[in-house]
Amino acid sequence: MLESVIVTRNSLSGGEENKKKQIEEFETHIHIDFRLLDVSLELSALEDHLELIENQIQSLRTSEKIALDSLVRSQNSSPDDFEWDEAYRDYYHKVESLLPRLFRGPFFVSLYAVYEAVVTEVARLIQRTLEQPLSLNDIRDSDFLDRAKKYYRHVLRFELCGDNTTWQQIIVLSELRNAMAHTNGRWEMLGEATKDRIKKWKKTHTGLEIVEGYIIADSAFLRKTFGIVRSSLDDLVERYKLWDDSKNPSQKGLRGENSNERSVSQDET
């Protein structure tokens, strides 16, 4: 876990000699590991984005209901009237299909992009340490997850994901990402093999439905998927750091392009 610490001379107590002593003690004990820092930052940003998505959907639901009620009152219509039926049909189409699909669909694309980028980056770091000439891109397979699993297991000898339940959820994410990115979630435009997999998943994954010919995920499903991916990536990064430290004990925390360990010095206070 990364903790940010800011120290100024004014925040220290006592005279100059005592402050100098406190700074020296601070330098001795405080070390911040910056390896793969972007991973935690990107995941935190995605979490904030997810909250904004759900808050916006809820806000739009409320405003659409207010607009609907106002329209019905202005037309003085009842459930027996065509205008009432048309207004409610448009309302439910927007709040149950259009808004969830257009707001949540792109999140699957962003979440999977972060997952793929982190898996690729960790593989590259391990490859460099091992001086392994074979890269992840050298593995032949049309599916990234299959390539990554093979590369980690057979080339790097490092476990990518040891929990099968988590791995299956990541596969679901990959399929949903492809469906959203290539067909905008349209059911009829998906291949039969993809349809069969999604139908199978729908039996065990609540919160994933086909609404008006589109794949729709509810808020709980989106949050659960994000939580699983985050936990998987956190685990991968932490295991990589332990592995990296074991390979280079004298350089503990200092390896990686954007990843070095930094002490807070007197010049920075």
Secondary structure, 3 states (H helix, E strand, C coil): CCCCCCCCHHHCCCCHHHHHHHHHHHHHHCEEECCCHHHHHHHHHHHHHHHHHHHHHHHHHHHHHHHHHHHHHHHCCCCCCHHHHHHHHHHHHHHHHHHHHHHHHHHHHHHHHHHHHHHHHHHHHHHHHHCCCCCHHHCCCCCHHHHHHHHHHHHHCCCCCCCHHHHHHHHHHHHHHHHHHHHCCEHHHCCHHHHHHHHHHHHHCCCEEEECCEEEECHHHHHHHHHHHHHHHHHHHHHHHHHHHHHCHHHCCCCCCCCCEEECCHHHC
